[in-house]
Amino acid sequence: MGLFGNNVKKIIKEFRMKSEYYSNDLSKEIKESFEDLKSDYDENSNVLPEFMDFVNELKQKLDSTDAKKLETFSSRLSKINRSAKKGVEAMRELSVNQRKLTAETLREYEEFEY
């Protein structure tokens, strides 16, 4: 006879099945969000270097005040680009961590079932 009665085992098994479903569903949503975000970032990642080249061409044609404004704006866009890149990396890490956590949780449920 096991540590738990049949009724408790049944409850644990049902809870495991629901947890597995929700964890897998969440993992799928995170993975899809990551893939969408990465795709969008990759698609537009070449815009900043092109813009910076354009800015360098324009700066020579502008007076010093306008050139400084353009340089400030370029710097702010660079920060946005870095933030977007960090967001993609954070989403990737979240996806990996969610998959690991799901696998670990399912192993723990298996320990209780047997």
C-alpha angles and dihedrals in degrees: 000000000000131000091259129048122242093262093055091046089052091051092048091049092050091046090050092052092050092045091049092050094049094043093050091046091051091047090052093050092048091048092049091048091049092049091049093047093046092047092051092046093048091047092054102030093099093058095080097054089047090049092048090053089050091049091052090053093047097046091068091056097048132077116254095262094053091042090055091049090051091048091051091049090049090051091052091050089051089055090051089051091051090049091051091050091050089049091055091049092047091051090050091052091047090052093050093045093049092052091049092048092049092051092047093049092050091051090052091051090051089055090056093046095056 
